[in-house]
Amino acid sequence: MSIELRLEPWSEGDFELLVRNNAPEMTDHLGGPESDGKLADRHRRYLALRESEGRGQMFRISAGPDAPAVGSIGYWETTWQGQPAWETGWGVLPEFQGRGIAAAAARLVVERAREAGRHRHLHAFPSVDHPASNGVCRKAGFTLLGECAFEYPKGHWMRCNDWRLELEPEPA
């Protein structure tokens, strides 16, 4: 059975999805749940991306036109090793995990980042201890560049894998 995934732009009504994604089992590899205030700040940042004129976009992942949200994914501008790039991250609610949804959504967000232009690479930084997210990167076509220290959220350093996907060929 095939699931029709859709990426819908993040909206005011998606705050509850952030709350559900803030559960301990969803944030174990990210330093743990965030406070209510930090969640509200994150929601505002996600909404601001929508108005940011090409600086990225957050989406809720839906499994069909009238289906409820099953997770979130997005891409945003970052500077990595002195170079501008896109970064991506995602979360699929526990009851929908293990169905290939995150990898399929990652392939869709790759296309969105490619269409947006601006940057040659899209990076993902899953914890080295998170096999599911590293598997998503592999299935979505990213190349593993190696381990790195990565700050997420601010003030919390973790060991991550640097996965990179080429969005456009290297200039001649």
WOQUI-V896759 format. One record per run of one state. SS is the DSSP state (a for helix, b for strand, c for the rest). FROM is the first residue (numbers start at 0). TO is the last residue. If there is no record, write none. Layout:
# WOQUI-V896759
ss=(SS & SS)
from=(FROM & FROM)
to=(TO & TO)
This chain:
# WOQUI-V896759
ss=(c & b & c & a & c & a & c & a & c & b & c & b & c & b & c & a & c & a & c & b & c & b & c & a & c & b & c & b & c)
from=(0 & 5 & 9 & 11 & 21 & 23 & 30 & 35 & 50 & 55 & 62 & 68 & 80 & 82 & 92 & 93 & 96 & 100 & 116 & 120 & 124 & 126 & 127 & 130 & 139 & 142 & 151 & 156 & 166)
to=(4 & 8 & 10 & 20 & 22 & 29 & 34 & 49 & 54 & 61 & 67 & 79 & 81 & 91 & 92 & 95 & 99 & 115 & 119 & 123 & 125 & 126 & 129 & 138 & 141 & 150 & 155 & 165 & 171)
